[in-house]
Amino acid sequence: MAFTLVTFRNPDTGVLKKAPIGFSWSVFVFGFIAPLFRGDIKWAVIMFILACFTGGLTNLVLMFTYNRWYACDLIDAGYQALSITKGDWSTASKKIGMEIPRLEGA
């Protein structure tokens, strides 16, 4: 189960995206379809190709790593954290392996 949920906002466009931090049940159950619902085409294509070659066994690895990669991709795209549902910022940052940039006042 995801440790927490971080809401990110792009300061340039105002677009909001939610990124769970921790284990991904959606990837475990739905595989490459989970990134499609998030609009993450890059990882959906990568996961689909890997699933074709391994018969879906890669989902057993990706369910532990996908949420971290998704959050890191959002940060790399310029998104900044607006809020966190539970836990603290430092623990969430440690789980994804990088400092989570926050909007002013967050």
C-alpha positions as CSV (number, residue, x, y, z in Angstrom):
1,M,0.0,0.0,0.0
2,A,1.2,3.5,-0.8
3,F,2.9,5.2,2.2
4,T,1.3,8.6,1.4
5,L,-0.1,10.7,-1.4
6,V,1.6,13.9,-2.5
7,T,-0.3,16.5,-4.6
8,F,2.0,18.2,-7.1
9,R,1.3,21.4,-9.0
10,N,3.0,22.8,-12.0
11,P,3.8,26.4,-11.1
12,D,3.7,27.4,-14.8
13,T,0.5,25.8,-15.9
14,G,-1.3,25.2,-12.6
15,V,-2.0,21.5,-13.5
16,L,-2.4,19.3,-10.4
17,K,-1.3,15.7,-10.2
18,K,-1.4,13.3,-7.4
19,A,1.5,10.9,-6.9
20,P,1.3,8.0,-4.4
21,I,4.6,7.3,-2.6
22,G,5.3,3.6,-1.9
23,F,4.0,0.3,-3.1
24,S,1.7,0.5,-6.2
25,W,-1.3,-1.7,-6.0
26,S,-2.6,-0.3,-9.2
27,V,0.5,-1.7,-11.1
28,F,0.1,-5.0,-9.3
29,V,-3.5,-5.4,-10.4
30,F,-3.6,-3.5,-13.7
31,G,0.0,-3.5,-15.0
32,F,0.7,-1.1,-17.8
33,I,-2.9,0.3,-17.7
34,A,-2.2,2.1,-14.4
35,P,0.3,4.6,-16.0
36,L,-2.2,5.2,-18.8
37,F,-4.8,6.4,-16.3
38,R,-2.2,8.8,-14.9
39,G,-1.4,10.1,-18.3
40,D,2.1,8.7,-18.1
41,I,2.5,7.4,-21.6
42,K,6.3,6.9,-21.4
43,W,6.0,4.3,-18.6
44,A,2.9,2.7,-20.0
45,V,4.8,1.9,-23.2
46,I,7.9,0.7,-21.4
47,M,5.8,-1.5,-19.1
48,F,3.8,-2.9,-22.0
49,I,6.9,-3.9,-23.9
50,L,8.4,-5.4,-20.8
51,A,5.2,-7.3,-20.1
52,C,5.1,-8.7,-23.6
53,F,8.6,-10.1,-23.3
54,T,8.2,-11.5,-19.8
55,G,4.6,-12.5,-19.7
56,G,3.8,-9.9,-17.2
57,L,6.4,-11.0,-14.6
58,T,8.0,-7.5,-14.7
59,N,4.9,-6.2,-12.8
60,L,6.3,-8.1,-9.7
61,V,9.3,-5.7,-9.8
62,L,7.6,-2.6,-11.1
63,M,4.9,-2.5,-8.4
64,F,7.7,-1.7,-5.9
65,T,9.3,1.0,-8.1
66,Y,6.8,2.7,-10.4
67,N,5.4,5.2,-7.9
68,R,8.9,6.4,-7.1
69,W,9.7,6.8,-10.8
70,Y,6.4,8.6,-11.4
71,A,7.0,11.1,-8.6
72,C,10.6,11.7,-9.8
73,D,9.4,12.3,-13.4
74,L,6.9,14.9,-12.1
75,I,9.6,16.7,-10.2
76,D,11.9,16.6,-13.2
77,A,9.1,18.1,-15.3
78,G,9.0,21.1,-12.9
79,Y,6.1,20.1,-10.6
80,Q,6.3,21.2,-7.0
81,A,4.5,19.6,-4.0
82,L,1.4,21.4,-2.7
83,S,0.4,19.0,0.0
84,I,0.9,15.6,1.6
85,T,-1.8,13.4,3.1
86,K,0.1,11.7,5.9
87,G,3.6,11.4,7.2
88,D,6.2,14.1,6.8
89,W,8.2,15.5,3.9
90,S,11.5,14.1,4.9
91,T,10.3,10.5,5.0
92,A,8.5,10.9,1.7
93,S,11.7,12.4,0.2
94,K,13.7,9.4,1.4
95,K,11.3,7.0,-0.1
96,I,11.7,8.5,-3.6
97,G,15.4,9.1,-3.2
98,M,15.4,12.8,-3.8
99,E,14.3,16.0,-2.1
100,I,10.6,16.9,-2.9
101,P,10.5,20.6,-3.9
102,R,7.6,22.4,-2.3
103,L,5.6,25.4,-3.4
104,E,5.8,28.4,-1.1
105,G,3.6,27.9,1.9
106,A,3.3,24.1,1.5
